[in-house]
Amino acid sequence: MANSKVVIKDNLPNERKNFKLQTTLCSICNNESTGIHFGAEACGSCSAFFRRSVVMGKIYTYHSVYCKSENKWKKCRACRLQKCYEMGMIKSAVQNKRDAIGKQSKQGIIAREINRKNTLSKIINNNEINNSYLKSSIYNSLNLSQSNLDNKFDIKNENILDELYRKYQNLKDDRKLLYTEKCSVKLFDDHTNLEPTELNDLSECLYLLWRIEPRLILKFISTNKYINCLHPEEKLKIYKYFIPIFQALEEPYLTWINGGINLNLWMMANKKYINISKIDEYFSSQNVFNCLNLDKDTTVKLFISSFSNALEFVGKVMAEYNINEYEFVFLIALLLFEPTIPNIREETIYYLQKLRNDVFNDMYCYEKYKNHCTNVDVRIGNIIMILSGVKIHTKTVINNLHILRNFSIQPKNKLFDMDTLFFL
């Protein structure tokens, strides 16, 4: 019996020691965790940092390169905030008017529910980083949204789609300023957009487009606060992927909303339109054909085929589902936050996927509570299917750009190097 008591006493310290070793660690800095905060296991310091950054709208920049993981919470603020997002912290779980001290049991419930969805999305992302990922991610996200977010998601908080929608309005304002050909009172009217006009000079139009558009898209990406926290090299990769596929998405949309489908017109980003019924007239200028080794009939057939296919597979589908501008911005977000862009870092993949998950949540709430859609899953699924036609048209866009550049119709632009464009 004595020996038995000795064994018990000897084991007690080991048991206590083992128990202490099993203490949960903060997923951001590896210090001792105080529980689930905003959807991730975190200590009080990191959770306070995340909440302060969200409430105050802080935008941090990298010092030089990514901080080493062993720096823990002493790493630069940009890296620390990115790590918070990567580990599953949810911006929407932060309540701006919440008291600094107090019980928030509802917040914990919301954070845990959304964290389960983010964990599932990361597992899917690790196993299926390819083009087939898009469809499965859509329905996984929608199913989780319908069961968890009906009564818990605070739609009053600022979301990613609202920010992107504002940036797109800024892009249209910049275009109105740079492409308007005459001084008018409409330049000072914030409620008017650039008016459509018929194309006169193809060479001049293309020169303006490829002198101005790459810089506007660069501004559109670099001023986005959700992209700005990334390393400059990562932002450049996103830019190279985004610019041709954005054109393939936007031009059919502009054509449709300006009545171009019924009138057999094609609208470009500068609101210049081509009448497809008389497209040969736009290629009659000697300036266009002075270096062109193709005959006019062949050239016209190439571009008619391109425009017709884009209207058939993209523009008419948009018209069929009658998408509005906010839903169009949703498609922009899916292209901008594409996690399968070649050669991006693993941490960028996780971050872009996290943004995508938030975008799905934002869109679900918009369709249900603002657009009052009766079948949200089907509506969002139909909208996303438009991207299949966009990706097909993107190949044609890149081919057309090569033709225009190789035959000196389109001026060369070092900012827009087509040889380095990414396409999935």
N, C-alpha and C positions, 0 to 999 in steps of 0.2 A: 504493500500500500504506500509505503514511504516513497519508493521509487516512482510510483505513479504520480504522486504529488509533485515530485521534482520535475518530471516530464512536462506536467501542465505549466509550472512556473517558467520553465525554459521556453515553452512554446508561445507564451503570451506576448513577449516583446516582439518576436518574429511576426506574429499575426498583426500586431499594431503597425509594425514597419511595413508589411505588405499592403495593409489597408491604405497607408499614407502614399505609397507609390502609385496607387490606382487613382489618385486624384485627377480629375479631368483638367486638361490644359487648354488655354486660350488658343484658338485656331489661327490667330493673327500673330501673336508675339511669343507663344509658348509659355507664358506665365500661368499661374494658377487661375482657372476659370471661376467666374461667379455665377455661371448659368447661361441659358440661351438669351441672347440679346439681339433683337431685330432679325432673327432667323439663323444665327450662327453662335457656336460656343465661343464665348469671349470673356475677357476680364473687364473689370470696371473701367480701366483706363481706355482700352480700345473701344468699348461701347460708347463711352462719353465722347471720344474723338470722332467716331462715326456720326453720332447724333449732332454734335456741334457743326460738323462739316456740312451735313444735309440741311439743317435748319438755317444756317447762315449762308448757304449757297456757295460755299468755298470752292474755288477752282485752283488746284495746285499744279505746278509744273515740275518736271524732273530736273535734278541738278545736272546730271550728265548722262549716266547709264543707269540700268536697273541696280538697286541696292542689293547687297548680299543678304541672304536670308538670316545669317547669324547676327545681323545688326538689331534684330527684334524690333521693338517699338521705336528705337532710335533711328531707324531708316527715314528717308525723306518723306514728307507728308503725302506726296503723290503716290509713292510706292505703298505706303501704309494704307491709304484709302483704297487703292486698287486691290490690295490683299483682302480688305474687308468685303469688297464686292465678290471677289473670287471665292471666298469662304462661305458665301451665301447670305450676307447681310442684305436686307430689303429696304430700299429707300422709302417705300410706301408705308412701312411699319413705324416710321418716325412721325410722331405727332408734333407739329410745329408749336402748338399752344400748350403742350403738356408741361406740367409743373416739374421742376428738376427732381423733386423727391415725391414719391408716392407710388401706390400700388397700381399696376397696369396689367391686370390679369388678361384683359381682352387682347392687348397687344401681343402678349406671349402666345396666345392661342393662334392669332393670325400669323405670327412669325413662324411658328412650328408647322402650320399647314402649308404655307408657301415654301418653307425650307424643304419639305418632303418633295414638292414638285421640282424644285431646283436640283435636288439630289438625283431624282429620276432622270432629269434632262441631261445631267453630266454623264450618267451611266450610258445613256443612249448615244451621247456625243462621242464617248470613247470607243464605242463598238461600231458606230456607223457614221464616220465622217466621210460622206460621199454624197452624190446628188440624190440618192434615195432617202437620205435623212429628212429632207424637207417635208415629205408627206407624212411620215410617222410622227415627226415633231409637232406638226399641225394638230393632229387629232389627239395626241397625248395631252397637249397643252389645253385644247378646248374642253376635253372631258374633265380635266382637273379643275378648270376654271368654272364650269357650270356647277359643280358640286360644292366648291369651297368658297367662291367669291360672291355669290348672289347677295348675301347679307353682311359680308365682312369687309369688302373692299371700299375704301374711302375714295370716291370718285372726285372729291373736291380738291384733293392734293394735285399739285403740278405733276404731269407725267411726261414720259419721253416723247410721245406723239405730239403733245401740245408744243413742246420745244421745237421739234422738227417741222411742225406746221408753220410756226413763226419764222423759222429760217427759210422755208420755201417762199413765204411772202416777201422776205427780204431779197431773195434771189430775183423774184419777179420785179421788185422795185428797182433793183440794179439794172436789170435788162431794159426797163422802160427808160431809164436815164441814158444808157449807153447806146441803145439802138434807135431811139427816136430821131427822125431825120429833120424835124423842124421845131422851132420854139413854139410852145403852146401853153395855154393856161392849164391844160391837163397834166403837165409835168409837175404842177404844184398840188394836184388833187390826189390825195392818198386813196381815194375810192375808185379810181379808174386804172385800168391796165393798159398795157401796150396794145394798140389796135392792129389787127391783121391788115397787111397790104400785099398786093401781088408782086412776085419777083420780077425785077427788070433786068439786072445784070448778074448772071450766075457767078462769075469770077469774083466780083466785088462782094457779093453776099457771102460766099464761102470764105473769102479773106477775113471779113468781119467776124464770122462765126468762130473760126479757128484762131483768131487773134484774141477774142474776148472770152468765149465760153470756157476754155480750160482754166482761166484765171478766176472766173466766177464760181466754177465748181470747186476749185481749190479753196476759195473763201468759204463756200458752203460747208465744206468738210472741216476746215481748220477752226472755224468759229463755233462749231458744235461742241458744247461743253462736255458731252458724253464721249466724244472722240478726242478732244483736246488733251485729256489726261494720258493718252498713249504716247509711246516713244515716237519721235519723228520718223524713224525708219518704218515703223508699223503703219503710220498714217500715210506714208508714200505708197505702200503696198495696197492699202485700201483705195487710195485715189486711182491707181492704175487699173484696178479691177472695176471701180465704180463708174468711171467716166463713159465708156462705150455702152455699158448696159443701162445706164441712166438715160442716155439718148434714145436707146431702143425702147424704153418704157415711156418717156415723156412725149416724144413726137407723135405717136399714135393717139395719146391722150389729148394733146393739144388739137390734133386734127378732128377728133370726135367732138370735143366740147365747143369747138368753133364751127360746127356744122359741115365739116369737110367730107365726111363719109357720104352724105346724100348728094353733095355737090361735086364729088369726085376730085377733091382737092387734097393736097398734102401740106401740112403746116410744120415749119421748123421752129427752133427755139427762139429765134429773133422775130417771130410772128410774120415771117415772109412765107407766102404760100405758093405752091405750084399747081396749076391746073393740069391734071394728068391727061385730060382729053386733048390738050394741045402741047404736050410736053416737048415735042420736037422743036418748037419755037424757042425754047430756052437754051437749046444747044446749037442755035444758028449763028451765034456770034463768032467772028473770026478769032477773037481772043481766046475762046474756049478750045478751038480746034487747031490752033497754030502748032501745038506740040503733040497733038493727039494722033496716034497711029491707028485708032479704030474709026470705022466709018460711022456716020451719024445714026443710021438705022440700028446698028449693033449696040451703040451706046444707049439709045432710047429704050431698047428692049431690056437692057440690063436694069435700068432704073425703074421702068414701069413694073417689072417683075418684083423688084424690091419693095416698092410702095404698095403694090397690090397684096403681097403676102403679109406685110405688116398690118394693113387694114383688116385683112381676113382673120388673122390669128391673134391680133392684139386689139386693134381699134373696135372692131365689131363685137368682140367679147365684152369689152368695157361698156359698150352701148347696150348690149343685151342685159347686163346686170345693173346698168345705170349707176355706176359708182360715182360718188361725190368726191370733192377734193380732199377731204380728210381721209377717205379710204384710199385715194391715190397716194397720199403721203405715207400711209401704212405700208404700201408696196415699196416705196422709196426706202423706208426703214429696214425692211427685210433685205434689200439689196445692200444697203450701207453697212449693216451689221452682219454680213455674211461670214460665218465662222470657218468656212472651208477655203478661204483665199490662200493660194499657194505661198509657202515659206513664212507664214506668220508664226510668231512664237506661241508656245503652248499656253502661256498665261493670257495672251491676247485672244486665243481661241475661247478660253473659258469666259473671259470678260465679254466678248461679242455675243456668246451664247446666252450669257446672263442678261444682256440688253435685249436680246430677242425675246426671251421669256417675259420680260417686263412689257415689251411691246405687245405681245399676245394678250397679256392681262389688260393693258390699256385699251386695246381694240375691242376686247370682249365687253368691257364696261361701257365703251362708247356705243356699240351696237345695241346693247340691252337697255341702257338707261337714257341715252340721248337720241339715238336713232329709232328707238322703240321697235327693234326687230323682233319678230315672234319666234324665229328659228335662227338663233345666233350662230350655231355650229355650221349650218349649211351656208349661211351668208358669208362667213369668213372663209370657209373652204372654197366657195366659188370664186371669191376675190383672189385668193392665193393661186388658184389654177391659172390665172392670167399670166403668171410668171413663166409658165412653160413655153408659151408663145413668145414672150419677151426674150428668153434665152436663145430661141431659134433665130429671131430677128437680129440679135446681137452679132451673130456670126456674119450675117449679111452686111450689117453696119460696118464692121471691121474690114470686110472685103471691099466695100465701096470706098472706104477711106484710103485703102491701099491703092485702088485704081485712080482716085483723084490725085493722090500725092505722086504716084509713079509717072503720071502723064502731065504733071505740073499744073493741073487745074486748081488743086488746093495747095496753098503755100506751106512750106515746111515750118514747123513750130517746135523748138527745142523743149518747150514745156509740155508738149503733147507728142511724145515719141511712141508711135504706134507699134514699133518693133518690141516694145517692152510691156505692152498691155497684157493683162491677165484675163483669161476666160476659162470658166470651169466646164 
